[in-house]
Amino acid sequence: MKKVRAFTLVELLVVVTIISLLVSILTPSLQRAKGLAKEAVCLTRLHGFMNAIYMYAGANRGRIPIGPDDPMSPPMPPLPYNTVASNQLWIGSLKTYNGCGGLIKAEIPTEDFFFCPGDTSGDPKEELEKLFDRGDEDAYGSYLYRQLDQAESPRLDSMGRNDDGLRVKVLILDMNSSMPGLPERSNHGGLKVNIAFIDGHATTHDNTDERFSLRRQDIVNPFARLDEILKEADRLGQ
């Protein structure tokens, strides 16, 4: 009878070991590739955001979309909504859009644009439902939108200078927050931040030092911290 050649137990163990080693070597590379892909999609969405803002400005005498000038509700200080950088899209108590949420009316083709594919805070489905419902609950996206924070004018072509005397260069960037009292949000694990500039281009920057993040210690004065983040971003465009 013809003998059938088969793997020995030792040979099988060697093959399994080699496969395990290959998987352990390739997994970090695959994760890195996925992260880079999400960063690229995020940059594409920011480009789309800027195009939508240009279209909005063209139809609104050169003005960017901003929220209402109603004062924020307690326990927040009575600052007008439109003077504070925020990732809030819908103000439930006022039944109106805030910041770049105003783009929903015509310029943004899909509400998914408000969410970064690298947002590790969870599925945006819940926030999207709030936007569709337009009820009493606030809705938040993945991106920090400037509005009139550290700017002198809502005109896209002449937003002026910030408190440090630097020209306003930035409109949108990834929102990263670990500050208590706010919904925690982390785009790209908080390690990278994508920034969209007024001239239409968008770039990726390191955020391992949290220079573009709301941190736990910023609970004392989050509004001052938002100003710092915007001014730091403006420096990149000078």
Summary of the structure (lengths in Angstrom):
residues: 238
radius of gyration: 22.7
end to end distance: 83.4
largest distance: 92.9
contacts: 723
relative contact order: 0.14
helix: 41%
strand: 18%
